[in-house]
Amino acid sequence: MSNYKVVVGDEIEELIEKNGYDDHFHDHHEGDKYQSGFIGKYIFSLDHKMISRQFLITGIIWAVIGAAMSVIFRLQLGFPEADMSWLKPLLGQWIVVNDAGIGTLSQEFYYALVTMHGTILVFFVLTAGLSGTFSNFLIPLQVGARDMASPLLNMMSYWFFFLAGIVLLASLFLSTGPFSGGWTAYPPLSALPQASSGSKGGMTLWIVSMSLFIVSQLLGGINYITTVLNLRTKGMSMWNMPLTMWAFLVTAILGVLSFPVLFSGVLLLLFDRSMGTSFYLSEIFVQGAALENVGGSPILYQHLFWFLGHPEVYIIILPAMGIVSEVMSVHARKPIFGYKAMVFSMLAIAFLSFIVWAHHMFMSGVNPFISNFFVIFTLIIAVPSAVKVFNWIATLFGGNIRLNAPMLYSIGFVSFFISGGLTGIFLGNSALDIPLHDTYFVVAHFHIVMGVAAFFGMFAGVAHWFPKMFGRYLNETILKIHFWITLVGAYCIFWPQHYLGIAGVPRRYYRFDNFDAFSGWGDMNKFITISAILVFCVQLLWVFNFFYSIWRGKKVTEKNPYGANTLEWTTDIEPVHGNWHGKLPKVERWAYDYGKDGKEFITQITPYAEGEEVTH
């Protein structure tokens, strides 16, 4: 890191003192209740920086749990004949031991693991962990605000998220097991408690957990939007904001508009389960007996779920896009290419994400003519995504690139976004989706573009802002080892799954060796499983690096170690409540003045010199 040392010294403080905006915060609030006692500072903190750490660490714990679940069901898929009785102390009744002493994973619990893995990773890690961490941490710092618009709502957002996690975790300890109907929770399986053991209490807790989670996201989203729109410091116009701010703003808007629809969907599901309604049920037979439910349609649930579900994809990936844009510009020492095009492409993605949801439903029985509408807009949404990819590559082109860990993760993100996004074009075409739907081709597509790519964006963000978060550096060598093994390992897991999908191998199956058509893919499944175990182990190395570096990492000795332009690097190394002592910084220029007029970088608070060209 010493190679990045830049001479800014007291210049930043002098500029803030001279030109900054005095909101008299220090006269009234310095050293108040925000920092009082252990519980006030670390548990029920109202400081956005602490809340972001809470989101991050909780997300890491959930990521380890969700990934461990995937390792267990991958063992079942890769080695279906293997003895799994060694897992019985952990999984108890869900490991069925036969007379020969061979233990196998219960079929019901296999589906429960797949369901919990999807729910945890999509919602609790990639939505709350990614957006909750970086939106909370960066929005006040990068727009020049003391804190969020409502610190209380911010704290409540985290604790609703935490409570949602506790409820979901509790379902793992039910005698009937957690919900096992897939993370999409399609009725009628999810709507009928008698349908399976996983549809009993586990499903009810899943609904309660999702409801609490939605409340968390709405509280957070409203806070993010309000802060960006109303609390920007002097000079921070919308067009002076870093791309991270645009990404978090658009993400929050998507969440506020789409999550209530999911809430209505799960609420109606709860009514069908508990109050005898028939929103999703009609002419159902269970064990030969006809139920009284008539008039409902499970397709209604699919519409409600995917109206959230597809914006959810962009709620996950847009923050990663914003992070990668910022990291690339800083470490390529170049202005971001096509700033306004990047902003408009985000807005286009957000708009289009609301009118493509039914491409998940080509096989559900929707009218083929309606399907054509969704095909067209699904293919159109690839255009703004391609704009972003082009601009990232153009930003790198000719740059003075630092191949440190944040940059490597960002390049990895672009790689996964391209390779995973291209396969989405296949699935967006209804004619091609028919043979590929519910095969491993779909698994490969969304894991690469939404799972691994988003994780690489998160890794880039954590590596880049860790010094600002904790005042210490992560171990760069461990990060690079983690990057290369994860990059290669992720492709080893998911790229072969495209071939499985093209061969017609269905997803969500307990085992394949009983089918003559699929038995020839046994070796590939073993390869995928071994790759998954290796990748999981290296994630534990990253987790070790994270927690070790919090207390034992190399200390940060300068405010702006990377030579970045944005406002968060003008704050003290040791974080203070209110972010800045005394005056707030006044913004004079946009966030990407790198390599201008012979200077490596020019911070946002540096006034334009006489005769200097305004480049943005």
C-alpha positions as CSV (number, residue, x, y, z in Angstrom):
1,M,0.0,0.0,0.0
2,S,2.9,2.3,0.5
3,N,3.3,2.7,-3.2
4,Y,0.0,4.7,-3.2
5,K,1.2,7.3,-0.8
6,V,0.1,10.8,-1.9
7,V,0.8,14.2,-0.5
8,V,-2.4,15.7,0.6
9,G,-1.5,16.2,4.3
10,D,-3.3,19.2,5.9
11,E,-4.4,20.5,2.6
12,I,-7.8,18.8,2.9
13,E,-8.5,20.2,6.3
14,E,-7.5,23.6,5.2
15,L,-9.8,23.5,2.2
16,I,-12.7,22.3,4.4
17,E,-12.0,25.0,7.0
18,K,-11.8,27.7,4.3
19,N,-14.6,26.7,2.0
20,G,-16.7,24.3,4.0
21,Y,-20.3,24.5,5.1
22,D,-20.8,25.2,8.8
23,D,-24.0,23.5,10.0
24,H,-23.0,24.1,13.7
25,F,-23.3,20.4,14.4
26,H,-20.3,20.5,16.7
27,D,-22.0,23.1,18.9
28,H,-24.8,20.7,19.9
29,H,-24.1,17.1,19.2
30,E,-20.4,16.3,19.6
31,G,-19.9,13.4,22.0
32,D,-23.6,12.7,22.6
33,K,-25.7,9.6,23.1
34,Y,-24.4,8.0,19.8
35,Q,-21.2,7.0,21.6
36,S,-22.6,6.3,25.1
37,G,-21.6,2.9,26.6
38,F,-21.0,-0.4,24.9
39,I,-24.7,-1.1,24.1
40,G,-25.3,2.4,22.7
41,K,-22.1,2.3,20.6
42,Y,-22.1,-1.3,19.3
43,I,-25.6,-2.8,19.7
44,F,-28.2,-0.2,19.3
45,S,-26.0,2.3,17.5
46,L,-27.5,5.1,15.5
47,D,-24.2,5.8,13.6
48,H,-24.5,4.7,10.0
49,K,-20.9,3.5,10.0
50,M,-21.5,1.0,12.8
51,I,-24.8,-0.1,11.3
52,S,-23.0,-0.8,8.0
53,R,-20.5,-3.0,9.9
54,Q,-23.5,-4.8,11.6
55,F,-25.0,-5.5,8.2
56,L,-21.7,-6.7,6.8
57,I,-20.7,-9.1,9.6
58,T,-24.3,-10.5,9.8
59,G,-24.2,-11.0,6.0
60,I,-20.9,-12.8,6.3
61,I,-22.3,-15.2,8.9
62,W,-25.3,-15.9,6.7
63,A,-23.1,-16.4,3.7
64,V,-21.1,-19.1,5.5
65,I,-24.3,-20.8,6.6
66,G,-25.9,-20.6,3.1
67,A,-22.7,-21.8,1.4
68,A,-22.3,-24.7,3.8
69,M,-25.8,-25.8,2.9
70,S,-24.8,-25.9,-0.8
71,V,-21.8,-28.0,0.0
72,I,-24.0,-30.6,1.7
73,F,-26.5,-30.9,-1.1
74,R,-23.7,-30.9,-3.7
75,L,-22.2,-33.9,-1.8
76,Q,-25.6,-35.6,-2.4
77,L,-25.6,-34.8,-6.1
78,G,-21.9,-35.6,-6.7
79,F,-21.6,-38.7,-4.6
80,P,-25.2,-40.1,-4.2
81,E,-23.9,-43.5,-3.1
82,A,-21.5,-42.1,-0.4
83,D,-22.0,-42.7,3.3
84,M,-23.1,-39.4,4.9
85,S,-23.6,-40.8,8.4
86,W,-20.7,-38.6,9.6
87,L,-23.1,-35.7,9.3
88,K,-25.7,-37.3,11.6
89,P,-24.3,-35.4,14.8
90,L,-25.0,-32.2,12.9
91,L,-28.2,-33.0,11.0
92,G,-29.8,-35.6,13.3
93,Q,-33.0,-37.1,11.9
94,W,-32.3,-35.7,8.4
95,I,-29.6,-38.3,7.9
96,V,-31.4,-41.6,7.4
97,V,-29.1,-44.6,8.3
98,N,-30.1,-48.0,6.8
99,D,-29.5,-51.5,8.3
100,A,-26.0,-51.6,6.7
101,G,-25.0,-48.5,8.5
102,I,-25.0,-46.3,5.3
103,G,-26.4,-42.8,5.9
104,T,-28.2,-40.9,3.2
105,L,-29.6,-37.4,3.2
106,S,-33.3,-37.3,3.6
107,Q,-35.1,-36.3,0.4
108,E,-37.3,-33.8,2.2
109,F,-34.3,-32.2,3.8
110,Y,-32.4,-32.1,0.5
111,Y,-35.1,-29.8,-0.9
112,A,-35.1,-27.8,2.4
113,L,-31.4,-27.2,2.0
114,V,-31.9,-26.0,-1.6
115,T,-34.7,-23.7,-0.5
116,M,-32.8,-22.3,2.5
117,H,-29.7,-21.8,0.4
118,G,-31.5,-19.8,-2.2
119,T,-33.5,-17.7,0.4
120,I,-30.4,-16.9,2.5
121,L,-28.0,-16.0,-0.4
122,V,-30.5,-14.0,-2.4
123,F,-32.2,-12.0,0.4
124,F,-30.0,-12.1,3.5
125,V,-26.6,-11.9,1.9
126,L,-26.8,-10.3,-1.6
127,T,-29.7,-8.0,-0.8
128,A,-29.2,-7.0,2.8
129,G,-25.5,-7.8,3.1
130,L,-24.5,-5.9,-0.1
131,S,-26.9,-3.0,-0.2
132,G,-27.2,-2.6,3.6
133,T,-23.5,-2.5,4.1
134,F,-22.4,-0.1,1.4
135,S,-25.5,2.1,1.2
136,N,-25.3,2.7,4.9
137,F,-21.5,3.2,4.9
138,L,-21.0,5.3,1.8
139,I,-24.1,7.4,1.2
140,P,-23.5,9.9,4.1
141,L,-19.8,9.9,3.5
142,Q,-19.9,10.4,-0.3
143,V,-22.7,13.0,-0.3
144,G,-21.2,15.0,2.6
145,A,-23.9,14.3,5.2
146,R,-23.5,13.8,9.0
147,D,-25.6,10.6,8.9
148,M,-28.7,9.2,7.4
149,A,-31.8,11.2,7.3
150,S,-33.3,9.1,10.1
151,P,-30.7,7.3,12.2
152,L,-33.5,5.7,14.2
153,L,-35.1,4.1,11.2
154,N,-31.7,3.0,10.0
155,M,-31.1,1.2,13.3
156,M,-34.6,-0.4,13.1
157,S,-33.8,-1.5,9.5
158,Y,-30.9,-3.6,10.8
159,W,-32.8,-5.1,13.7
160,F,-35.8,-6.1,11.6
161,F,-33.2,-7.8,9.3
162,F,-31.6,-9.5,12.3
163,L,-35.0,-10.6,13.6
164,A,-35.9,-12.0,10.1
165,G,-32.7,-14.0,10.2
166,I,-33.4,-15.4,13.7
167,V,-36.9,-16.5,12.6
168,L,-35.6,-18.2,9.5
169,L,-32.8,-19.9,11.5
170,A,-35.4,-21.1,14.0
171,S,-37.2,-23.0,11.2
172,L,-34.1,-25.2,10.9
173,F,-34.8,-26.7,14.3
174,L,-38.4,-27.7,13.8
175,S,-39.2,-31.4,14.0
176,T,-41.0,-31.1,10.6
177,G,-38.0,-29.2,9.2
178,P,-37.7,-25.9,7.4
179,F,-39.7,-25.0,4.3
180,S,-38.8,-27.2,1.3
181,G,-40.7,-25.8,-1.6
182,G,-38.0,-23.8,-3.3
183,W,-36.9,-20.2,-2.6
184,T,-39.7,-19.0,-4.9
185,A,-42.3,-20.7,-2.6
186,Y,-44.7,-21.6,-5.5
187,P,-48.2,-22.7,-4.5
188,P,-49.9,-25.1,-4.1
189,L,-47.0,-26.7,-2.3
190,S,-46.4,-23.7,-0.2
191,A,-50.1,-23.0,0.4
192,L,-51.1,-26.4,1.8
193,P,-49.6,-27.4,5.1
194,Q,-50.6,-31.0,4.5
195,A,-48.7,-31.1,1.2
196,S,-45.4,-32.1,2.8
197,S,-43.6,-31.9,6.1
198,G,-41.6,-28.9,4.8
199,S,-44.9,-27.1,4.1
200,K,-45.9,-27.1,7.8
201,G,-44.4,-24.8,10.5
202,G,-41.3,-24.2,8.4
203,M,-43.3,-22.5,5.7
204,T,-45.1,-20.3,8.2
205,L,-41.8,-19.1,9.7
206,W,-40.5,-18.5,6.2
207,I,-43.5,-16.1,5.5
208,V,-42.9,-14.4,8.9
209,S,-39.2,-14.0,8.1
210,M,-39.8,-12.6,4.7
211,S,-42.3,-10.1,6.1
212,L,-39.8,-8.8,8.6
213,F,-37.2,-8.7,5.9
214,I,-39.4,-6.6,3.6
215,V,-40.0,-4.2,6.5
216,S,-36.3,-3.9,6.9
217,Q,-35.7,-3.2,3.3
218,L,-38.4,-0.6,3.1
219,L,-37.1,1.3,6.1
220,G,-33.6,1.2,4.7
221,G,-34.7,2.1,1.2
222,I,-36.7,5.2,2.2
223,N,-33.8,6.3,4.3
224,Y,-31.3,6.0,1.4
225,I,-33.5,7.9,-1.0
226,T,-34.2,10.7,1.4
227,T,-30.6,11.1,2.3
228,V,-29.3,11.2,-1.3
229,L,-32.0,13.7,-2.4
230,N,-32.1,16.0,0.7
231,L,-28.8,15.8,2.6
232,R,-26.2,16.4,-0.1
233,T,-23.6,19.0,1.0
234,K,-23.1,22.3,-0.8
235,G,-21.9,21.9,-4.4
236,M,-22.9,18.2,-4.5
237,S,-25.3,18.3,-7.4
238,M,-26.8,15.1,-8.8
239,W,-24.2,15.2,-11.6
240,N,-21.3,15.6,-9.2
241,M,-22.2,12.4,-7.3
242,P,-20.0,9.3,-7.7
243,L,-21.6,6.4,-9.6
244,T,-21.9,4.5,-6.3
245,M,-24.5,7.1,-5.1
246,W,-26.5,6.7,-8.3
247,A,-26.4,3.0,-8.0
248,F,-27.5,3.0,-4.4
249,L,-30.3,5.5,-5.1
250,V,-31.7,3.5,-8.1
251,T,-31.4,0.3,-6.0
252,A,-33.4,1.8,-3.2
253,I,-36.1,3.1,-5.5
254,L,-36.4,-0.4,-7.0
255,G,-36.7,-1.9,-3.6
256,V,-39.3,0.6,-2.4
257,L,-41.5,0.0,-5.5
258,S,-41.2,-3.8,-5.7
259,F,-40.9,-5.3,-2.2
260,P,-44.5,-4.3,-1.3
261,V,-45.7,-6.5,-4.1
262,L,-43.9,-9.5,-2.6
263,F,-45.4,-8.6,0.7
264,S,-48.9,-8.7,-0.8
265,G,-48.0,-12.0,-2.4
266,V,-46.9,-13.7,0.8
267,L,-49.7,-12.2,2.8
268,L,-52.3,-13.8,0.4
269,L,-50.3,-17.0,0.7
270,L,-50.7,-16.8,4.5
271,F,-54.5,-16.3,4.1
272,D,-54.7,-19.4,1.9
273,R,-52.8,-21.4,4.5
274,S,-54.6,-20.2,7.6
275,M,-58.0,-18.6,6.7
276,G,-59.4,-20.9,4.1
277,T,-59.2,-18.4,1.2
278,S,-58.5,-19.4,-2.4
279,F,-56.3,-16.8,-4.0
280,Y,-53.9,-19.4,-5.3
281,L,-55.8,-22.7,-4.9
282,S,-58.4,-24.3,-7.2
283,E,-59.6,-27.9,-7.6
284,I,-56.9,-29.4,-5.5
285,F,-56.7,-33.1,-4.6
286,V,-54.6,-34.2,-1.6
287,Q,-54.2,-38.0,-1.1
288,G,-57.3,-38.6,-3.1
289,A,-59.5,-36.2,-1.2
290,A,-60.9,-33.0,-3.0
291,L,-60.3,-29.7,-1.1
292,E,-63.0,-27.1,-1.1
293,N,-60.8,-24.4,-2.6
294,V,-62.0,-23.1,-6.0
295,G,-61.4,-20.1,-8.1
296,G,-57.8,-19.3,-7.3
297,S,-54.7,-19.4,-9.6
298,P,-51.1,-20.3,-8.7
299,I,-50.1,-18.2,-11.7
300,L,-51.2,-15.1,-9.8
301,Y,-48.6,-15.8,-7.2
302,Q,-46.0,-16.2,-9.9
303,H,-46.9,-12.8,-11.3
304,L,-46.6,-11.2,-7.8
305,F,-43.4,-12.9,-6.9
306,W,-41.6,-12.2,-10.2
307,F,-42.7,-8.6,-10.2
308,L,-40.4,-8.4,-7.3
309,G,-38.2,-11.2,-8.4
310,H,-36.7,-9.6,-11.5
311,P,-36.1,-6.1,-10.0
312,E,-34.5,-8.1,-7.2
313,V,-31.9,-9.2,-9.6
314,Y,-30.9,-5.6,-10.2
315,I,-31.3,-4.7,-6.5
316,I,-28.5,-7.2,-6.1
317,I,-26.3,-6.4,-9.1
318,L,-26.7,-2.5,-9.3
319,P,-24.8,-1.8,-6.0
320,A,-22.0,-4.1,-7.3
321,M,-22.0,-2.1,-10.6
322,G,-21.6,1.2,-8.7
323,I,-18.8,-0.2,-6.5
324,V,-16.9,-1.6,-9.5
325,S,-17.3,1.7,-11.4
326,E,-15.7,3.6,-8.5
327,V,-13.0,1.1,-7.8
328,M,-12.0,0.8,-11.5
329,S,-11.7,4.6,-11.9
330,V,-9.6,5.0,-8.7
331,H,-7.2,2.2,-9.4
332,A,-7.0,2.7,-13.2
333,R,-6.2,6.4,-12.4
334,K,-8.6,7.5,-15.1
335,P,-11.9,9.2,-15.2
336,I,-14.8,6.8,-15.6
337,F,-15.6,6.5,-19.3
338,G,-19.1,7.9,-20.2
339,Y,-20.3,9.0,-16.8
340,K,-23.7,10.2,-18.0
341,A,-24.1,7.1,-20.2
342,M,-23.5,5.0,-17.0
343,V,-26.2,6.9,-15.1
344,F,-28.8,6.7,-17.9
345,S,-28.0,3.0,-18.4
346,M,-28.8,2.5,-14.7
347,L,-32.1,4.4,-15.0
348,A,-32.9,2.4,-18.2
349,I,-32.2,-0.9,-16.4
350,A,-34.4,0.1,-13.5
351,F,-37.3,1.1,-15.7
352,L,-37.0,-2.0,-17.9
353,S,-36.6,-4.4,-14.9
354,F,-40.3,-3.8,-14.1
355,I,-41.6,-4.9,-17.5
356,V,-39.7,-8.2,-18.0
357,W,-40.8,-10.3,-15.0
358,A,-42.8,-12.8,-17.1
359,H,-39.7,-14.2,-18.8
360,H,-39.6,-16.4,-15.7
361,M,-43.0,-17.7,-16.6
362,F,-42.8,-18.8,-20.3
363,M,-43.6,-22.4,-19.1
364,S,-46.4,-21.4,-16.7
365,G,-49.2,-21.2,-19.3
366,V,-49.2,-17.5,-20.0
367,N,-50.5,-16.4,-23.4
368,P,-47.7,-16.9,-26.0
369,F,-48.6,-13.5,-27.5
370,I,-48.0,-11.9,-24.1
371,S,-44.7,-13.8,-23.9
372,N,-43.5,-12.1,-27.1
373,F,-43.9,-8.7,-25.3
374,F,-41.6,-9.9,-22.5
375,V,-39.1,-11.5,-24.9
376,I,-38.7,-8.1,-26.7
377,F,-38.1,-6.1,-23.5
378,T,-35.9,-8.8,-22.0
379,L,-33.6,-8.6,-25.1
380,I,-33.7,-4.7,-24.9
381,I,-32.5,-4.7,-21.3
382,A,-29.3,-6.3,-22.5
383,V,-28.5,-2.9,-24.3
384,P,-27.9,-0.7,-21.2
385,S,-26.0,-3.6,-19.6
386,A,-23.8,-3.8,-22.7
387,V,-23.2,0.0,-22.4
388,K,-21.9,-0.5,-18.9
389,V,-19.6,-3.3,-19.9
390,F,-18.2,-1.2,-22.8
391,N,-17.6,1.7,-20.5
392,W,-15.8,-0.4,-17.9
393,I,-13.5,-1.8,-20.5
394,A,-12.9,1.7,-22.0
395,T,-12.1,3.0,-18.5
396,L,-9.4,0.3,-18.2
397,F,-8.0,0.9,-21.6
398,G,-4.9,3.0,-21.5
399,G,-5.1,3.4,-17.7
400,N,-2.3,3.3,-15.2
401,I,-3.8,0.2,-13.7
402,R,-2.9,-1.0,-10.2
403,L,-3.5,-4.7,-10.1
404,N,-4.3,-4.8,-6.4
405,A,-7.1,-6.9,-4.9
406,P,-9.9,-4.4,-5.4
407,M,-9.1,-4.0,-9.1
408,L,-8.7,-7.7,-9.6
409,Y,-12.2,-8.4,-8.0
410,S,-13.6,-5.6,-10.2
411,I,-12.2,-7.2,-13.4
412,G,-13.5,-10.6,-12.2
413,F,-16.9,-9.0,-11.8
414,V,-16.9,-7.7,-15.4
415,S,-15.8,-11.2,-16.6
416,F,-18.7,-12.9,-14.7
417,F,-21.2,-10.3,-15.8
418,I,-20.3,-10.8,-19.4
419,S,-20.2,-14.6,-19.4
420,G,-23.3,-14.9,-17.2
421,G,-25.2,-12.2,-19.0
422,L,-24.7,-13.7,-22.4
423,T,-26.4,-16.9,-21.4
424,G,-29.4,-14.8,-20.2
425,I,-30.0,-13.8,-23.9
426,F,-30.7,-17.5,-24.6
427,L,-33.1,-17.8,-21.7
428,G,-34.8,-14.5,-22.6
429,N,-36.0,-16.0,-25.9
430,S,-39.2,-18.0,-25.2
431,A,-38.5,-20.5,-28.0
432,L,-35.1,-21.4,-26.5
433,D,-36.4,-21.2,-22.9
434,I,-38.8,-24.1,-23.4
435,P,-36.1,-26.8,-23.7
436,L,-33.8,-25.0,-21.2
437,H,-36.3,-24.1,-18.5
438,D,-35.8,-25.8,-15.2
439,T,-32.5,-27.3,-16.3
440,Y,-29.0,-26.7,-15.0
441,F,-28.6,-24.1,-17.7
442,V,-30.7,-21.7,-15.7
443,V,-28.8,-22.6,-12.5
444,A,-25.5,-21.7,-14.3
445,H,-26.9,-18.5,-15.7
446,F,-28.2,-16.9,-12.6
447,H,-25.4,-18.1,-10.3
448,I,-22.7,-16.6,-12.5
449,V,-24.4,-13.3,-13.2
450,M,-26.3,-12.7,-10.0
451,G,-24.5,-14.8,-7.5
452,V,-20.7,-14.9,-8.2
453,A,-20.6,-11.5,-10.0
454,A,-22.4,-9.8,-7.1
455,F,-20.1,-11.4,-4.6
456,F,-17.1,-10.2,-6.6
457,G,-18.5,-6.7,-6.4
458,M,-18.9,-7.1,-2.7
459,F,-15.3,-8.4,-2.4
460,A,-14.1,-5.4,-4.4
461,G,-16.0,-3.0,-2.1
462,V,-14.8,-4.6,1.1
463,A,-11.2,-4.7,-0.1
464,H,-11.3,-1.0,-1.2
465,W,-13.1,0.5,1.7
466,F,-11.9,-1.8,4.5
467,P,-9.2,0.8,5.5
468,K,-12.0,3.4,5.9
469,M,-14.3,1.0,7.7
470,F,-11.8,-0.4,10.3
471,G,-8.6,1.8,10.1
472,R,-6.6,-1.2,9.0
473,Y,-5.7,-3.0,5.7
474,L,-6.7,-6.5,4.7
475,N,-3.8,-8.9,3.9
476,E,-3.3,-8.3,0.2
477,T,-1.6,-11.7,-0.4
478,I,-4.5,-13.7,1.0
479,L,-6.9,-11.6,-1.0
480,K,-5.1,-12.4,-4.3
481,I,-5.0,-16.1,-3.4
482,H,-8.7,-15.9,-2.7
483,F,-9.4,-14.1,-5.9
484,W,-7.6,-16.6,-8.2
485,I,-9.0,-19.7,-6.6
486,T,-12.5,-18.3,-6.5
487,L,-12.4,-17.0,-10.1
488,V,-11.2,-20.4,-11.5
489,G,-13.3,-22.4,-9.0
490,A,-16.5,-20.6,-9.8
491,Y,-16.1,-21.2,-13.5
492,C,-15.3,-24.8,-12.8
493,I,-18.6,-25.1,-10.8
494,F,-21.0,-23.3,-13.1
495,W,-19.6,-23.4,-16.6
496,P,-20.1,-27.2,-16.9
497,Q,-23.6,-26.8,-15.7
498,H,-24.4,-25.1,-19.1
499,Y,-23.6,-28.4,-20.8
500,L,-25.7,-30.3,-18.2
501,G,-28.6,-28.0,-19.0
502,I,-28.2,-28.3,-22.8
503,A,-28.3,-32.1,-22.3
504,G,-31.6,-31.7,-20.5
505,V,-30.5,-32.5,-16.9
506,P,-33.2,-31.0,-14.7
507,R,-32.5,-28.9,-11.6
508,R,-33.9,-29.6,-8.1
509,Y,-33.5,-33.4,-8.5
510,Y,-32.3,-35.4,-5.6
511,R,-30.1,-37.7,-7.7
512,F,-29.5,-38.5,-11.3
513,D,-27.8,-41.9,-11.3
514,N,-31.2,-43.6,-11.4
515,F,-32.0,-42.2,-14.9
516,D,-30.3,-43.8,-17.9
517,A,-30.5,-40.5,-19.8
518,F,-28.5,-38.7,-17.1
519,S,-26.3,-41.4,-15.6
520,G,-23.4,-40.5,-18.0
521,W,-23.0,-37.1,-16.3
522,G,-21.9,-38.6,-13.0
523,D,-18.2,-37.7,-13.4
524,M,-19.1,-34.1,-14.2
525,N,-21.2,-33.8,-11.1
526,K,-18.3,-35.1,-9.1
527,F,-16.1,-32.5,-10.6
528,I,-18.6,-29.7,-9.9
529,T,-18.9,-30.9,-6.3
530,I,-15.2,-31.1,-5.6
531,S,-14.8,-27.6,-7.1
532,A,-17.6,-26.3,-4.9
533,I,-15.9,-27.7,-1.7
534,L,-12.6,-26.1,-2.7
535,V,-14.3,-22.7,-3.4
536,F,-16.1,-23.0,0.0
537,C,-12.8,-23.6,1.8
538,V,-11.1,-20.6,0.3
539,Q,-14.1,-18.4,1.3
540,L,-13.3,-19.4,4.9
541,L,-9.8,-18.1,4.3
542,W,-11.3,-14.8,3.2
543,V,-13.5,-14.7,6.4
544,F,-10.4,-15.4,8.5
545,N,-8.5,-12.6,6.7
546,F,-11.5,-10.2,7.4
547,F,-11.8,-10.8,11.1
548,Y,-8.0,-11.1,11.7
549,S,-7.4,-7.8,9.9
550,I,-10.0,-5.9,12.0
551,W,-7.7,-6.3,15.0
552,R,-4.3,-7.3,13.6
553,G,-4.1,-5.8,10.1
554,K,-1.6,-3.2,9.1
555,K,-2.8,0.2,10.4
556,V,-3.8,3.0,8.1
557,T,-1.5,6.0,8.5
558,E,-3.0,8.4,6.0
559,K,-6.4,9.7,5.2
560,N,-6.3,9.0,1.5
561,P,-4.1,6.0,0.8
562,Y,-5.4,5.4,-2.7
563,G,-5.3,8.9,-4.0
564,A,-9.1,8.9,-4.5
565,N,-11.3,12.0,-5.1
566,T,-14.5,11.3,-3.2
567,L,-15.4,12.8,0.1
568,E,-15.1,9.8,2.4
569,W,-11.3,10.1,2.0
570,T,-11.4,13.5,3.6
571,T,-12.6,12.2,6.9
572,D,-10.3,11.3,9.9
573,I,-8.7,7.8,10.0
574,E,-10.4,7.3,13.3
575,P,-14.1,7.6,12.6
576,V,-16.1,10.2,14.5
577,H,-19.8,10.6,14.9
578,G,-20.9,13.2,12.4
579,N,-18.1,12.1,10.0
580,W,-16.3,15.5,9.9
581,H,-15.1,17.7,12.8
582,G,-16.5,21.2,12.4
583,K,-17.5,22.2,8.9
584,L,-18.8,19.9,6.2
585,P,-16.8,19.8,2.9
586,K,-18.0,21.8,0.0
587,V,-17.9,20.1,-3.4
588,E,-16.4,22.0,-6.3
589,R,-16.2,19.3,-9.0
590,W,-17.2,15.8,-10.1
591,A,-15.7,12.7,-8.6
592,Y,-13.5,11.5,-11.5
593,D,-10.8,14.2,-12.1
594,Y,-7.9,11.8,-12.5
595,G,-4.9,12.5,-14.7
596,K,-6.0,16.1,-15.4
597,D,-3.5,19.0,-16.0
598,G,-0.6,16.8,-15.1
599,K,-2.0,15.9,-11.7
600,E,-2.6,12.3,-10.7
601,F,-5.9,13.2,-9.0
602,I,-7.8,16.2,-7.9
603,T,-10.2,15.8,-4.9
604,Q,-13.9,16.9,-5.2
605,I,-13.3,19.7,-2.7
606,T,-10.5,21.4,-4.7
607,P,-11.8,24.6,-6.3
608,Y,-11.2,25.1,-10.1
609,A,-8.1,27.0,-10.8
610,E,-8.3,30.2,-12.8
611,G,-8.6,29.2,-16.5
612,E,-9.0,25.5,-15.7
613,E,-11.4,23.7,-18.1
614,V,-14.5,22.3,-16.6
615,T,-14.4,18.8,-18.0
616,H,-17.8,17.6,-16.7
